[in-house]
Each structure stands twice: as structure tokens, then as C-alpha cells.
């Protein structure tokens, strides 16, 4: 009779923060991924196994005025570009899995910019499994023989576990197996070749000191946080082709122990690494990824893969699970793959991608803010509220930072120079996170049952049955022995009866032995024959098996080759599909750009046509204008030429009259008045002017007769017979101005003649003062102009000798009074231009326009001398 089983005492409830004095800092590790191309510029250098150094890139230094700055950051350990996944797992994740098996929680997340290798570190690649498959492999290597049967543990909606007896678990298994599409994966199913290479971990890893008197169950769940909403990646949504339902977001709840969990999240019980990774891969296909400018498969959400380990002790007999819910120990390991922080101006994100990037950066900024507030509270002794609720990511894992488990972070960085600024921000966040301390989790209470009870019945050999032994059957077939009790000394019957019975028994025994020997010999012969037959059959079967094994091995090799080929083709197809998608997108972008360019060209073409029409109109208008102007000028020129012809005609008539007159003894040139008297009238001309009595020639005395003058009379001047003739005493008469004459005189006078509009010769006397220049030459500053002109007395007024001629159009003369004029001055220098060079700016000396010109003029602003003035210097000889 078994003793009554006593109730196991409850484990004491441990309050949070009871061991506040024991704290551990957040373990921060750094992993540097290799460069994509060997010739890329690198900005991160690994100094030793705990320190990295950031170099300022060349382009960044140019933008920052050549400021070259090197910054070093320290971590718990740094993993370089040649670090394997096994080395990273042994240092970072192995202690977390060991704590999980011993009932402690753990949080491991990867952090970094987009394209820094976070997903590769967590998941891995074919042939090089990441941290997640290695954690699963270590868990099942440690508890493989101690797992409870499926459905012994059953999850509920309150973030806890229920225990079922063996009968209920068996009924549950039969019920699930009868379903057409069971949610729980079967351990007998073949491993999917898509991820078979990822979970094929060659290095065997196992936790030490596993509790053998307990049974274990493993439950996994997989969620993602997308745009600050939580979605269950393992939720099975019924497919509706007409009205497909979008995935429903989940809510965060708090259980009775104040731990945060996702309400309604699917938890799947798994019994092997293959089953667990198959569940993960099924959810991974639903995770949101997108193609950006920096990463072809960029994670657009934070993914959380939870591994929940349920542990319950065996009962006192070591046969069944203890049916007490209070004795269940639940520990959890959360593997978090954070989406990479990114700058939208580099990723060229827009639309949904831009919104996703904004939510990703906002959640990471909230995580950084929580870390900074935690550090400030711990270092300064303040009690500021940590903003966990500002983001679903921080709200879900607030229990870990409050002391519910170890926290470890892997900072993944890309050493290329383009990510320098983002890597700098990541390093600063890691520096802040290392200074945050998390309370050390308490050890779980141990139940009061005797250890080693699992193997106790096996050592005892188990209970004995009611079937009789073979020796008892044989003894019962012998004749019974007579009574061996001798009561009297003279009794002579008891011993003879006993001897007779023993002899019969001996005879029977001998017969049985002979029979047994005969049967043994027969049985040995049969066994020998059977052995020979079996051996022959074994040889035959072995030959067949060898042949079959050869065929199977050949088929396996062929299957493996085909599977590899199929995997390669699928991978190529996937790459081609992605490339096609990229090319199609590029094609759409180029088509849009082409349409934009065509529209721009059409606009330019229309603008060009409008401009051509406008220019054509302007050309037509300008042509008409210039045609009219040319006609006007031609008419004016014709009128002017007619006037000149008339003047020449008149002069020829006068000359004819002079020639026909009798010549005196001393020939004299008649005056203009007498010429006009002697001219015979033309048919179209009026009658000649009456004769004027001759007048005696007089010389007008200059007003500056006391000074020495240079009288410049060009050789082309015509001798006039006016009464008033210029006469300057003590003058040096020259036909060409020269420095020698100017050096000897103080005054200068230029006699200039030109034909007036009425055909008469007009003589101008341009007077000026001679000054010595700083360069050793002489300069002339004009002071006044005197005009001598002959006019016909018929209807015309005689101008005074000092007055300027009136303009033909009735306007005032272009010469003003002497007191108000702004005179120009002449500069005598070598190779200076003559007065024919017009439009010279003020105070600017220029060179001569032709080699023989010896006089230059510098015009002052406002001077009116020049455009209508002509200087008759020494004429240039024409080439024959």
C-alpha cells in the first residue's frame, strides 16, 4: 500500500526589486560587417577586442572645413569582419540560453542602420546559421530526452500555462491529428530544403546541469511591430478571394505579475529545432520588407521571436507530471531584429516607405529616450518617469529593464564612409545604453521533492507479476514427499518410505534429464538448421540491400543534386524577379522622365515658334523702318547733291565770267562780290546782284597780340578774300603742328575751313593756351573760337566775326558762350590721334589713328567740340 501523497508547499512569492543592490549593466557588443567592395572607403577601424575607432571621411572633412576628428568607442566585446556566427553565439547568446533553461528571462536585440547586417546576424544564411537557429538547437540538445508529451502543457490567454493529465493530453493529440490542417507542425515531416542549410548546425552545444526531475515544453510565437501596430505573423487567416480580410493588430496587456504580453498571440508548441524553425520561416514570409535605395531587402518592421520554456517537476514517484499549476516555471527568451534607422534623403523614400521610415525612426528615438532617462535616474538619483508607453516596442519590453531578465544588445555597423553620420549616432546610443544597469533576476524556488526520482523505479526493476515460474511448475510434477517426522526410536517405516520416494524422484529426474538432453540435441539441430537458413537469407537479403543501398545512394545523390539545382534555380528566379521588379520600376521612372522631357521639349518648341514669330515681326518692322529711313536719307542726300551741283554750277559760271574778262597787268583774284556781279544769269537763276564797289582789305588785330603764337594753317586751306583777315604778329606759321613750334610759344591758333550749308566757305579760328605736360611734352587747352563767314546780301543777315553760325533747323548753335563752355585741350605727344578720332572718354589719352597724325585730343565730359569738327592735319599719301 502506497503512502498518501502530501501536497507540495507553495513557493514563496518574490517581489520585484527585492534584490535592488545586485545590478548588471546592459551588455552591448559591436559587430563590424565586411565592406561590399574592397576599394570602398572605410571609416571604422577595430583597435582591439573591446574598442573601435571612427575616422572622418574625406568628403565629410571637406564639408567641415578640413576638421579631422577621430573618436573611439568601447564595448563589452568587438567582433571584427572575420568573426563567425559560432564565435558570436558562444559569447553573446549561449549564456542567455543557459539562463532560459534554468528559469531566467533574457532579451537580445540587434541595432544599427539599414544594411548593417542585423537580419544576417539574427537569422543567418544557408550554411551559416545565425543566432536564432543556434539558440533553438542548444535548447533541444539540452532538454531533448526530458520533454513532456505534446499538449501536456496548454497555453491560455492570461500569459500563463495549464497542466493536463496524460489522458486529456492523449485525447487532445487525437483530436488535433484528426483535423485536416493541423496548426502544430509534425516532427515526422521532412525538413523544408529552403531553410535546411540554416538549421544544420555542425557544432553540438548543450547546457550544463539540466534538472532531470522535471519535464519541459517549448512554445514559440512571432510578432512584428509595423507603424507602431503589433501584428501576429503566425495567425492563420482564412483565405477569402472575394473580400480578403487585412490582418488585425493586437493589443498589449499586463498579467497578474505585471508582465507585458501580446493578447491573443498564437503560441505553437514545438518538439525539435526543425519544427521551431519551420514556424519561424512561416512567419518570416509574412514579414514586411521592401526595396529601398540603400538596401534591396530592407526590413520595414521590428520583429520579435519569443521562445517560451515551460518547466514542471515530476511527482514523488517520478512517473507523471506534478499536477500543480503553482509549480510551473515559465522563462522566456526574446530575439528582436530591429528595423534599421535611415535617412529619407539617402533612401529616396516616398509614400508608404516614407511613412514606414518615420515610424521606425520614431520608435528607435523612443528607445533611446528611455535609455537616457534610465541612466539619468540611476546616476543622478532622480525618479523621472520613463516614457515606455510612447512606443509599442519599449512598452512590450519594459519588464526586462525593470529587472525581469538579462538584456544584451548587438550593435551592427557598416564601415563604409557613406554611413559615417548614421554610424556615429549608433555609437552614441550604444555608449548611453552601456551605462544603464538592470536588476539581476532572482533564482527560482526549488520544490521540496526528493531529487533523482526519475530513475528510481528503473534501478528497482519495477513491480513483480502474478505468473508462476518454470521451476515451480516442474516441482509440482514430482510425487509428494512422505512425512519425515520420526516420533519413535524404533520406527522403521518412515525412512524406507522417504528413501523410496527419493529414489522415484531421482528416477523421474533422470528420465526428465534424458528427455531434456534429447530435446536439447533436437532443438540444437533445429537451431543450427534455422541459423543456416537465416544466414543464407541474411546473405541474400544483404546482397539485395547492398544493391538497393547503391540505388538509393545514387538516387539520394541525384535528389541532392536536383534539390541544389532547384534551390539555385529558385534563388536565380527570385533574383530575376526582384531584378525584373527593379527594372520595371526603373522603366516606369524613365518613361515618366521621358514624358516630362517630351512635354518640356514641346513647351520649348512652342516657345521657340512664338519667339520666331515675334522675331519675324520685329525683323519685318525693323526692315520697314530702315527702308523708310534709307529712303529719307537718299532723298536728303539727293537734295544735298542737287544743292552742291547748283553751288558748283554757280561757281563755274563765276569762274567763266572771270576768265572771259580782260586780264590786268597784275593778275588779282576777284572778290566774291565782284564774281557775283559778273556772273551771267541762268535761265532758272534770278538776276545777278548789282555791282559792289571794291573795298580796301583790312586786317583784324587779334585781342592777344602781345603773346607768341603758333599759327597752324593746314596746306588744304583756301585763301579767302574777306575784308577781315586773321593777322597775328610774332607768330610761327606751320602747316603741321609739331613739338618744336609749341615749345617756343604760349598761344596756339588753328585755322579750320569747312563748307557751310549754303555753299559758302566758313573759316574758324580755334585758339588755345599751350602748357607743359608732366611727361615732358606740350598740351593745348582751347579757350575760344572765332568764326569768319561770307554770306550773300540777298535776304540773309551778316553774322559777326565772333558769333557762331545758326543751325539750319532754327535751333541754337552748338557752341555756348566762352564763360560757360567746358573746353577740351589738346595733348601733343608721339603717335597721338587726330580730331578724326571721336568719342574719347574724359581724362583718357589714346594713341594715334594713323602714323602721320601728330596731334591728340582728350575730351572732357560735357564738351561739345569734336563730333562736328574736322582737323585738317598733314594728309596721308595714298599708295600708287
QUICOR-V471157 format. One line per field, one symbol per residue. burial: 1 if it has 24 or more other C-alpha atoms within 12 Angstrom, else 0. A space follows every 50 residues. Layout:
burial: ???
This chain:
burial: 00000000000000000000001111111111111000000111110000 11111110000000000000001111111110011111111111111111 11111111111111111111111110011111111111111111011111 11111000111111000000001000000000111100001011111111 10001110011111111111111111111111111000000000000001 01000000111111111111111111111111110111111101101111 11111111111111111111111111111111111111111110001010 00100111111111111111111110000000000101001111111111 11111111111111111111111111111111111111111100011000 00110000000000000000000000000000000000000000000000 00000000000000000000000000000000000000000000000000 00000000000000000000000000000000000000000000000000 00000000000000000000000000000000000000000000000001 00111001000000000001111111111100000001000000000000 01000001111111000000110111110011111111101110111111 11110100111111111111100000111111111111111100000000 11111000000000100000001111111101111111010000111100 001111111100101100101111000000
